[in-house]
């Protein structure tokens, strides 16, 4: 079971396009990602939808074909993956 101590100095860097935001809680990171998605996907009132939605995360080649919702799920997975990498790095530091 994970202790809270490992999340005391929680910090995950956003790698969406050229962003350098650092989130200190998962809620903060998710709120930040929602801003990127709103800017990228629009407000769902657009008259025309794209056929493809490319993930703008640094180094990611994911392409959603005609489904903005699929891209949203994928993008939030990057946040979760960032948390897993952070927790893993803390475990490595605590157990040399």
Helices and strands as residue ranges (DSSP letters): G 4-7, E 12-13, E 22-23, H 26-41, E 52-54, E 63-65, H 68-94
